[in-house]
Each structure stands twice: as structure tokens, then as C-alpha cells.
Amino acid sequence: MKIKDIKVHSNRDSSRRSPWGAMRLYIWPEGETVLENLRNRHERPYTTYKKLLVPKVLKRLGITQTVKPRWSSTCGCSCPCSPGFFVEVLHPDYGRDGAPTGFHNKDVHVTITA
């Protein structure tokens, strides 16, 4: 798996987002058809993504804080159409402390190749 492209977007509707403004990170396999996407929604190799891809993406984005990526099949909305990671900063005194600096209420879309 290689990272092909990273795009950062502001959330259009932040009222539906989590109160702490966690960054959302979505991983999209290049060339995946709509039918493949539907079939794979609940079978994404998210542990592999978390271990191998997420650290590389965060490094490319210049995020140096200690963060906790948390997989959710309903990351983008209440149905499983947009699974992804909530990325939260871990603060030693307070636990969850919002999004990484500069990424409050941001969506990060990563295209990967096989």
C-alpha cells in the first residue's frame, strides 16, 4: 500500500461533528468501484491502515502531537457509507483534547494504491 494523494477539506457542517472537533481521516483505495466499496465497507483492513498508513499520513501533514486514531464505520455520517478514523490529540493531563493543531473540524481524504 502506498499513499497516492492527500487532500484536506474543512467540514461543511460542523454542527453534526463531534464537540471536540476531532479530525476525520478517510482512506480510499484507488480504482475501487461503487460495488466494491459497498462490499468492503465492513471489511476494511483498518488495523493495517492504523499501523502502516496513518503514521505516514500524519507525518506528511506535519502533525507531531501524540494522537489516538480511532476507527469508526460511521465516521462520516450515521450510516456506514464513509468509514474512517477520528484522530484525537492525547493530552497527558486531560485525555482527549480535540484535533491536532490546525486540523480542528477538518476532513482528510487519502487515496492509496495497492
DSSP file (Angstrom, degrees, kcal/mol; ACC not computed):
  #  RESIDUE AA STRUCTURE BP1 BP2  ACC     N-H-->O    O-->H-N    N-H-->O    O-->H-N    TCO  KAPPA ALPHA  PHI   PSI    X-CA   Y-CA   Z-CA
    1    1 A M              0   0    0      0, 0.0     2,-0.4     0, 0.0   113,-0.2   0.000 360.0 360.0 360.0 129.7    0.0    0.0    0.0
    2    2 A K  E     -A  113   0A   0    111,-1.8   111,-2.5     0, 0.0     2,-0.5  -0.963 360.0-114.4-128.8 148.1    1.3    3.4   -1.0
    3    3 A I  E     +A  112   0A   0     -2,-0.4   109,-0.2   109,-0.2     3,-0.1  -0.698  33.2 173.1 -80.6 123.7   -0.1    6.8   -0.4
    4    4 A K  E     +     0   0A   0    107,-3.1     2,-0.3    -2,-0.5   108,-0.2   0.833  63.1   0.4 -95.9 -42.7   -1.0    8.4   -3.8
    5    5 A D  E     -A  111   0A   0    106,-1.5   106,-2.5     2,-0.0     2,-0.4  -0.999  51.3-161.0-152.5 144.6   -2.8   11.6   -2.7
    6    6 A I  E     -A  110   0A   0     -2,-0.3     2,-0.4   104,-0.2   104,-0.2  -0.994  13.4-178.4-130.0 125.9   -3.8   13.5    0.4
    7    7 A K  E     -A  109   0A   0    102,-2.6   102,-3.1    -2,-0.4     2,-0.5  -0.985  11.1-156.4-125.8 135.6   -6.5   16.2    0.4
    8    8 A V  E     +A  108   0A   0     -2,-0.4     2,-0.3   100,-0.2   100,-0.2  -0.943  16.0 178.2-113.3 129.2   -7.6   18.3    3.4
    9    9 A H  E     -A  107   0A   0     98,-3.1    98,-3.3    -2,-0.5     2,-0.3  -0.953  29.7-118.4-128.3 146.8  -11.1   19.8    3.5
   10   10 A S  E     -A  106   0A   0     -2,-0.3     2,-0.2    96,-0.2    96,-0.2  -0.622  41.3-105.2 -76.7 143.8  -12.9   21.9    6.0
   11   11 A N        -     0   0    0     94,-2.2     3,-0.4    -2,-0.3    -1,-0.1  -0.530  24.0-153.8 -68.1 132.7  -16.1   20.3    7.3
   12   12 A R  S    S+     0   0    0      1,-0.3     2,-0.6    -2,-0.2    -1,-0.2   0.864  88.9  36.1 -75.7 -35.9  -19.1   22.0    5.7
   13   13 A D    >   +     0   0    0      1,-0.1     3,-1.1    -3,-0.0     4,-0.3  -0.723  63.1 165.1-121.6  80.7  -21.5   21.1    8.5
   14   14 A S  G >   +     0   0    0     -2,-0.6     3,-0.7    -3,-0.4    -1,-0.1   0.628  66.3  77.8 -73.5 -11.5  -19.5   21.3   11.8
   15   15 A S  G 3  S+     0   0    0      1,-0.2    -1,-0.2    -3,-0.1    -2,-0.0   0.812  96.6  46.7 -66.8 -27.5  -22.8   21.3   13.9
   16   16 A R  G <  S+     0   0    0     -3,-1.1    -1,-0.2     2,-0.0    -2,-0.2   0.553  98.2  96.7 -87.0  -8.5  -23.1   17.5   13.3
   17   17 A R  S <  S-     0   0    0     -3,-0.7    59,-0.0    -4,-0.3    -3,-0.0  -0.265  91.4 -77.8 -80.5 166.8  -19.4   16.9   14.1
   18   18 A S    >   -     0   0    0      4,-0.2     3,-1.8     1,-0.1    -1,-0.2  -0.291  42.3-117.5 -62.2 148.3  -18.1   15.9   17.5
   19   19 A P  T 3  S+     0   0    0      0, 0.0    -1,-0.1     0, 0.0    -2,-0.1   0.767 112.9  54.0 -62.5 -26.4  -17.9   18.7   20.0
   20   20 A W  T 3  S-     0   0    0     78,-0.1    79,-0.7    84,-0.0    85,-0.1   0.490 108.4-123.5 -89.2  -1.0  -14.2   18.5   20.4
   21   21 A G    <   -     0   0    0     -3,-1.8    84,-2.3    77,-0.2    85,-0.4   0.813  35.9-168.8  71.7  31.6  -13.7   18.9   16.6
   22   22 A A        -     0   0    0     82,-0.2    -4,-0.2    83,-0.1    66,-0.2  -0.212  25.4-111.1 -55.7 141.1  -11.7   15.7   16.0
   23   23 A M  E     -B   87   0A   0     64,-1.4    64,-3.2    82,-0.1     2,-0.5  -0.470  28.1-141.2 -68.4 144.1  -10.1   15.4   12.6
   24   24 A R  E     -Bc  86 107A   0     82,-2.4    84,-3.3    62,-0.2     2,-0.5  -0.944  12.9-164.2-112.0 133.0  -11.6   12.7   10.4
   25   25 A L  E     -Bc  85 108A   0     60,-2.9    60,-2.9    -2,-0.5     2,-0.4  -0.964   4.8-171.2-122.2 118.2   -9.3   10.7    8.2
   26   26 A Y  E     - c   0 109A   0     82,-3.2    84,-2.8    -2,-0.5     2,-0.5  -0.877   8.5-154.5-110.3 140.1  -10.8    8.6    5.3
   27   27 A I  E     - c   0 110A   0     56,-0.4    84,-0.2    -2,-0.4    82,-0.1  -0.966  11.2-173.3-118.5 123.5   -8.8    6.1    3.3
   28   28 A W  E     - c   0 111A   0     82,-3.5    84,-2.3    -2,-0.5     2,-0.3  -0.961  20.9-134.0-120.7 118.0   -9.9    5.3   -0.3
   29   29 A P  E >   - c   0 112A   0      0, 0.0     3,-1.4     0, 0.0    84,-0.2  -0.522  34.2-110.9 -67.6 131.7   -8.4    2.6   -2.4
   30   30 A E  T 3  S+     0   0    0     82,-3.3    84,-0.1    -2,-0.3     3,-0.1  -0.372  96.8  13.6 -64.3 137.7   -7.7    3.9   -5.9
   31   31 A G  T 3  S+     0   0    0      1,-0.3     2,-0.3    -2,-0.1    -1,-0.2   0.506  83.1 152.7  78.7   4.4   -9.8    2.4   -8.6
   32   32 A E    <   -     0   0    0     -3,-1.4    -1,-0.3     1,-0.1     2,-0.1  -0.518  38.5-135.5 -70.2 129.4  -12.4    0.9   -6.3
   33   33 A T     >  -     0   0    0     -2,-0.3     4,-2.5    -3,-0.1     5,-0.2  -0.309  22.5-106.6 -78.5 167.8  -15.8    0.6   -8.0
   34   34 A V  H  > S+     0   0    0      1,-0.2     4,-2.5     2,-0.2     5,-0.2   0.906 122.1  50.0 -61.1 -42.2  -19.0    1.5   -6.3
   35   35 A L  H  > S+     0   0    0      2,-0.2     4,-2.3     1,-0.2    -1,-0.2   0.903 110.7  48.9 -65.0 -40.3  -19.9   -2.2   -5.9
   36   36 A E  H  > S+     0   0    0      2,-0.2     4,-2.3     1,-0.2    -1,-0.2   0.897 110.4  52.3 -64.1 -39.6  -16.5   -3.0   -4.4
   37   37 A N  H  X S+     0   0    0     -4,-2.5     4,-0.9     2,-0.2    -2,-0.2   0.930 110.0  47.9 -61.7 -45.9  -16.9   -0.1   -2.0
   38   38 A L  H >< S+     0   0    0     -4,-2.5     3,-0.5     1,-0.2     4,-0.3   0.911 114.5  46.7 -60.4 -42.8  -20.3   -1.3   -0.9
   39   39 A R  H 3< S+     0   0    0     -4,-2.3     3,-0.4     1,-0.2    -1,-0.2   0.849 115.9  44.8 -67.8 -35.3  -19.0   -4.8   -0.4
   40   40 A N  H >< S+     0   0    0     -4,-2.3     3,-1.6     1,-0.2     4,-0.3   0.463  79.7 101.4 -92.2  -2.3  -15.9   -3.7    1.5
   41   41 A R  T << S+     0   0    0     -4,-0.9     3,-0.4    -3,-0.5    -1,-0.2   0.844  94.5  31.7 -55.0 -37.6  -17.4   -1.2    3.9
   42   42 A H  T 3  S+     0   0    0     -3,-0.4    -1,-0.3    -4,-0.3    -2,-0.1   0.359 118.0  57.3-101.4   5.8  -17.4   -3.5    6.8
   43   43 A E    <   +     0   0    0     -3,-1.6    -1,-0.2     2,-0.0    -2,-0.2   0.061  66.9 139.8-125.3  25.6  -14.3   -5.4    5.8
   44   44 A R        -     0   0    0     -3,-0.4     2,-2.3    -4,-0.3     3,-0.3  -0.442  61.4-120.3 -68.3 142.5  -11.6   -2.7    5.6
   45   45 A P    >>  +     0   0    0      0, 0.0     4,-2.3     0, 0.0     3,-0.6  -0.379  51.5 159.4 -80.0  63.6   -8.2   -3.7    6.9
   46   46 A Y  H 3>  +     0   0    0     -2,-2.3     4,-2.8     1,-0.3     5,-0.2   0.773  65.8  57.7 -64.7 -27.8   -8.4   -0.9    9.4
   47   47 A T  H 3> S+     0   0    0     -3,-0.3     4,-1.9     2,-0.2    -1,-0.3   0.893 109.9  45.6 -68.4 -36.4   -5.8   -2.4   11.8
   48   48 A T  H <>>S+     0   0    0     -3,-0.6     4,-3.2     2,-0.2     5,-0.7   0.918 113.1  50.1 -68.0 -43.8   -3.3   -2.4    8.9
   49   49 A Y  I  X>S+     0   0    0     -4,-2.3     5,-2.8     1,-0.2     4,-1.3   0.933 111.8  48.6 -57.1 -46.4   -4.3    1.1    8.0
   50   50 A K  I  <5S+     0   0    0     -4,-2.8    -1,-0.2     3,-0.2    -2,-0.2   0.887 118.4  39.3 -62.6 -40.3   -3.8    2.2   11.6
   51   51 A K  I  <5S+     0   0    0     -4,-1.9    -2,-0.2    -5,-0.2    -1,-0.2   0.903 132.0  18.9 -77.5 -43.3   -0.4    0.6   11.9
   52   52 A L  I  <5S+     0   0    0     -4,-3.2     4,-0.5    -5,-0.2    -3,-0.2   0.842 129.1  31.8-102.5 -39.2    1.1    1.4    8.5
   53   53 A L  I  X<S+     0   0    0     -4,-1.3     4,-2.5    -5,-0.7     3,-0.3   0.908 106.8  60.1 -92.2 -45.2   -0.8    4.2    6.8
   54   54 A V  H  ><S+     0   0    0     -5,-2.8     4,-2.7     1,-0.2     5,-0.2   0.898 104.8  50.1 -56.8 -46.0   -2.0    6.6    9.5
   55   55 A P  H  > S+     0   0    0      0, 0.0     4,-2.1     0, 0.0    -1,-0.2   0.897 112.1  49.0 -59.7 -37.7    1.5    7.4   10.9
   56   56 A K  H  > S+     0   0    0     -4,-0.5     4,-2.3    -3,-0.3    -2,-0.2   0.907 111.9  48.4 -66.2 -41.5    2.8    8.1    7.3
   57   57 A V  H  X S+     0   0    0     -4,-2.5     4,-2.0     2,-0.2    -1,-0.2   0.935 111.8  49.0 -63.8 -46.5   -0.2   10.4    6.6
   58   58 A L  H  X>S+     0   0    0     -4,-2.7     5,-2.6    -5,-0.2     4,-0.5   0.893 110.9  50.9 -61.3 -39.8    0.2   12.3    9.9
   59   59 A K  H ><5S+     0   0    0     -4,-2.1     3,-1.0    -5,-0.2    -1,-0.2   0.919 109.7  49.7 -63.7 -43.8    4.0   12.7    9.2
   60   60 A R  H 3<5S+     0   0    0     -4,-2.3    -1,-0.2     1,-0.3    -2,-0.2   0.837 110.1  51.4 -64.3 -31.9    3.2   14.1    5.7
   61   61 A L  H 3<5S-     0   0    0     -4,-2.0    -1,-0.3    -5,-0.2    -2,-0.2   0.548 115.5-117.7 -80.8  -7.2    0.7   16.5    7.3
   62   62 A G  T <<5 +     0   0    0     -3,-1.0     2,-0.7    -4,-0.5    -3,-0.2   0.722  58.0 156.4  78.5  22.1    3.3   17.7    9.8
   63   63 A I      < +     0   0    0     -5,-2.6    -1,-0.3    -6,-0.2    -2,-0.1  -0.733   9.3 165.1 -85.5 116.8    1.3   16.5   12.8
   64   64 A T        +     0   0    0     -2,-0.7    -1,-0.2    -3,-0.1    -5,-0.1   0.511  37.9 106.5-110.8  -9.1    3.7   16.0   15.7
   65   65 A Q  S    S-     0   0    0      1,-0.1     2,-0.6    36,-0.1    26,-0.1  -0.272  83.8 -98.4 -67.7 158.8    1.3   15.7   18.6
   66   66 A T        -     0   0    0     24,-0.3    24,-3.2     2,-0.0     2,-0.3  -0.708  56.2-177.6 -76.3 119.8    0.7   12.4   20.3
   67   67 A V  E     -D   89   0A   0     -2,-0.6    22,-0.2    22,-0.3    32,-0.1  -0.804  28.6-143.1-123.4 161.6   -2.6   11.3   18.7
   68   68 A K  E     -D   88   0A   0     20,-3.3    20,-1.7    -2,-0.3     2,-0.4  -0.929  14.5-156.6-124.2 105.0   -5.1    8.5   19.0
   69   69 A P  E     -D   87   0A   0      0, 0.0     2,-0.5     0, 0.0    18,-0.2  -0.697  11.5-167.3 -79.9 130.7   -6.7    7.3   15.7
   70   70 A R  E     -D   86   0A   0     16,-2.8    16,-2.7    -2,-0.4     2,-0.1  -0.971  14.8-133.9-124.1 117.7  -10.0    5.6   16.4
   71   71 A W  E     +D   85   0A   0     -2,-0.5     2,-0.3    14,-0.2    14,-0.2  -0.421  26.2 176.7 -70.9 139.8  -11.7    3.6   13.7
   72   72 A S  E >   -D   84   0A   0     12,-2.7    12,-2.3    -2,-0.1     3,-1.1  -0.968  30.1-153.2-144.2 129.0  -15.4    4.1   13.1
   73   73 A S  T 3  S+     0   0    0     -2,-0.3     9,-0.3     1,-0.3     3,-0.2   0.681 104.9  45.3 -71.9 -15.6  -17.6    2.5   10.4
   74   74 A T  T 3  S+     0   0    0      1,-0.1    -1,-0.3    10,-0.1     7,-0.0  -0.183  73.9 128.8-116.3  38.7  -19.9    5.6   10.8
   75   75 A C  S <  S+     0   0    0     -3,-1.1    -1,-0.1     1,-0.2    -2,-0.1   0.889  77.8  36.2 -62.3 -42.4  -17.1    8.2   10.9
   76   76 A G  S    S-     0   0    0      6,-1.7     2,-0.3     3,-0.2    -1,-0.2   0.796 132.0 -20.1 -87.0 -29.7  -18.7   10.5    8.2
   77   77 A C  S    S-     0   0    0      2,-0.5    -1,-0.1     5,-0.2     5,-0.1  -0.900  81.4 -74.9-161.4-171.8  -22.4   10.0    9.0
   78   78 A S  S    S+     0   0    0     -2,-0.3    -3,-0.1    -3,-0.1    -4,-0.0   0.598 110.1  62.4 -78.5  -9.0  -24.8    7.7   10.8
   79   79 A C  S >  S-     0   0    0     -5,-0.0     3,-0.7     3,-0.0    -2,-0.5  -0.703  97.3-106.0-107.3 167.3  -24.7    5.0    8.1
   80   80 A P  T 3  S+     0   0    0      0, 0.0    -6,-0.1     0, 0.0    -2,-0.1   0.063  85.7 111.4 -83.1  30.5  -21.6    3.1    7.1
   81   81 A C  T 3  S+     0   0    0      1,-0.3    -7,-0.1    -2,-0.2    -3,-0.0   0.745  84.3  31.0 -75.6 -21.5  -21.1    4.9    3.8
   82   82 A S  S <  S-     0   0    0     -3,-0.7    -6,-1.7    -9,-0.3    -1,-0.3  -0.571  75.3-178.5-138.6  73.9  -17.9    6.7    4.9
   83   83 A P        +     0   0    0      0, 0.0   -56,-0.4     0, 0.0     2,-0.3  -0.381  24.3 125.4 -69.6 151.4  -15.9    4.7    7.4
   84   84 A G  E     - D   0  72A   0    -12,-2.3   -12,-2.7   -58,-0.2     2,-0.4  -0.963  53.1 -66.4-177.9-167.1  -12.7    6.3    8.7
   85   85 A F  E     -BD  25  71A   0    -60,-2.9   -60,-2.9    -2,-0.3     2,-0.5  -0.889  23.8-144.7-110.0 135.5  -10.6    7.4   11.7
   86   86 A F  E     -BD  24  70A   0    -16,-2.7   -16,-2.8    -2,-0.4     2,-0.6  -0.876  23.7-154.3 -85.0 127.6  -11.4   10.0   14.3
   87   87 A V  E     +BD  23  69A   0    -64,-3.2   -64,-1.4    -2,-0.5     2,-0.4  -0.927  18.2 177.5-111.9 113.0   -7.9   11.4   15.1
   88   88 A E  E     - D   0  68A   0    -20,-1.7   -20,-3.3    -2,-0.6     2,-0.3  -0.886  29.6-119.1-117.5 144.1   -7.7   13.0   18.6
   89   89 A V  E     - D   0  67A   0      9,-3.3     8,-2.0    -2,-0.4     2,-0.7  -0.617  23.7-138.9 -77.4 136.8   -4.8   14.5   20.4
   90   90 A L  E     -E   96   0B   0    -24,-3.2   -24,-0.3    -2,-0.3     6,-0.2  -0.887  16.4-165.4 -98.1 117.8   -3.9   12.8   23.6
   91   91 A H  E  >  -E   95   0B   0      4,-2.8     4,-2.3    -2,-0.7     3,-0.1  -0.890  20.3-135.6-102.1 130.1   -3.1   15.3   26.3
   92   92 A P  T  4 S+     0   0    0      0, 0.0    -1,-0.1     0, 0.0     4,-0.1   0.781 101.4  35.8 -59.6 -28.2   -1.3   13.7   29.3
   93   93 A D  T  4 S+     0   0    0      2,-0.1    -3,-0.0     1,-0.1     0, 0.0   0.773 129.0  27.9 -94.8 -28.4   -3.4   15.5   31.9
   94   94 A Y  T  4 S-     0   0    0      1,-0.3     2,-0.4    -3,-0.1    -1,-0.1   0.471  85.7-142.0-117.1  -3.1   -6.8   15.6   30.2
   95   95 A G  E  < S+E   91   0B   0     -4,-2.3    -4,-2.8     2,-0.1    -1,-0.3  -0.638  79.9  34.4  75.1-129.9   -7.1   12.6   27.9
   96   96 A R  E     +E   90   0B   0     -2,-0.4    -6,-0.2    -6,-0.2     3,-0.1  -0.398  64.3 170.5 -63.6 127.7   -8.9   13.5   24.7
   97   97 A D        -     0   0    0     -8,-2.0    -1,-0.1     1,-0.4     2,-0.1  -0.034  43.8 -99.1-135.2  31.8   -8.1   17.1   23.9
   98   98 A G        -     0   0    0     -9,-0.2    -9,-3.3     3,-0.0    -1,-0.4  -0.424  65.2 -19.1  91.3-161.6   -9.5   17.7   20.4
   99   99 A A  S    S-     0   0    0    -79,-0.7     5,-0.2   -11,-0.2   -11,-0.1  -0.396  75.3 -86.2 -85.4 160.0   -8.0   17.7   16.9
  100  100 A P    >   -     0   0    0      0, 0.0     3,-2.7     0, 0.0    -1,-0.1  -0.305  68.4 -72.9 -59.5 151.5   -4.3   18.1   16.1
  101  101 A T  T 3  S+     0   0    0      1,-0.3   -36,-0.1     2,-0.1   -37,-0.1  -0.203 122.1  10.3 -51.2 127.7   -3.1   21.7   15.8
  102  102 A G  T 3  S+     0   0    0     -3,-0.1    -1,-0.3   -39,-0.0   -39,-0.0   0.428 113.3  83.5  83.0  -0.1   -4.5   23.2   12.6
  103  103 A F    X   +     0   0    0     -3,-2.7     3,-1.3     3,-0.1     2,-0.2   0.081  49.6 143.2-124.4  23.7   -6.9   20.3   11.9
  104  104 A H  T 3  S-     0   0    0      1,-0.3   -82,-0.2    -5,-0.2   -83,-0.1  -0.499  84.1  -2.9 -65.2 127.6   -9.9   21.2   14.1
  105  105 A N  T 3  S+     0   0    0    -84,-2.3   -94,-2.2    -2,-0.2     2,-0.4   0.883 102.8 141.0  53.6  44.3  -13.0   20.1   12.2
  106  106 A K  E <   -A   10   0A   0     -3,-1.3   -82,-2.4   -85,-0.4     2,-0.5  -0.891  44.5-146.0-114.2 147.3  -11.0   19.0    9.1
  107  107 A D  E     -Ac   9  24A   0    -98,-3.3   -98,-3.1    -2,-0.4     2,-0.5  -0.947  11.6-161.4-108.2 131.6  -11.6   16.0    6.9
  108  108 A V  E     -Ac   8  25A   0    -84,-3.3   -82,-3.2    -2,-0.5     2,-0.5  -0.967   2.8-163.9-116.4 122.1   -8.5   14.4    5.4
  109  109 A H  E     -Ac   7  26A   0   -102,-3.1  -102,-2.6    -2,-0.5     2,-0.5  -0.929   5.3-168.6-110.0 123.2   -9.0   12.1    2.4
  110  110 A V  E     -Ac   6  27A   0    -84,-2.8   -82,-3.5    -2,-0.5     2,-0.5  -0.945   7.7-156.8-116.0 125.1   -6.2    9.7    1.5
  111  111 A T  E     -Ac   5  28A   0   -106,-2.5  -107,-3.1    -2,-0.5  -106,-1.5  -0.880  17.7-169.0 -98.9 131.3   -6.1    7.8   -1.8
  112  112 A I  E     -Ac   3  29A   0    -84,-2.3   -82,-3.3    -2,-0.5     2,-0.3  -0.849  13.0-145.8-119.6 156.0   -4.0    4.7   -1.7
  113  113 A T  E      A    2   0A   0   -111,-2.5  -111,-1.8    -2,-0.3   -82,-0.1  -0.835 360.0 360.0-113.6 157.5   -2.7    2.3   -4.3
  114  114 A A              0   0    0     -2,-0.3    -1,-0.0  -113,-0.2    -2,-0.0   0.490 360.0 360.0 -68.8 360.0   -2.2   -1.4   -3.9
